[in-house]
Structure formats: C-alpha cells, structure tokens
Amino acid sequence: MTICLVAGPPGSTGTAPAIPPHERCRYRAAAHHARRLYPGCVGELLHRELLAYADFGHRFDREALVPRLADEILACPLRPADEHQPGA
C-alpha cells in the first residue's frame, strides 16, 4: 500500500499575525477566572476554549466572539466565599 501525501493550497505561508503577548495573557487570565466562576464542565469548556484561542484560535475567529467572552468573564467578580474554597 502506498501513501500519497497532498500538499496544501499554494500561497499558504503561515504568516498570520501573531497575537500580542499582553492579549495572550488576558485570554489566559480569563480562562483561569472562568474555571473559578463556573465550576464543573462549563468552566472547563470555557477554560479550554480561551486557552486554545490564546494559542492559535484567534486566526479563525471572524465574529470576535471569544474576545467578547473574555471581556464578560473578566468583568464578573468572584463571590467572597468562592475565593477561599479549595481549588479556587
């Protein structure tokens, strides 16, 4: 059996602009904050999506949903009782 590899489309140079370091830190902070705001599966999903966006997903987000999500999450304060729980 022969494996035939197909090259990608011509002109794809991988030169998408990198996300600025301060923005990457903001999305990572929002990811960790989301875990504390929403314990369980919802928080884990938000955490993973925000981290993935910080790493490389910004190139695919044409509607700017994740930046709006990060703004919303970072605007939500933790309740005082949540800050002192283990794992928070």
Secondary structure, 3 states (H helix, E strand, C coil): CCCCCCCCCCCCCCCCCCCCHHHHHHHHHHHHHHHHHCCCHHHHHHHHHHHHHHHCHHHCCCCCHHHHHHHHHHHCCCCHHHHCCCCC
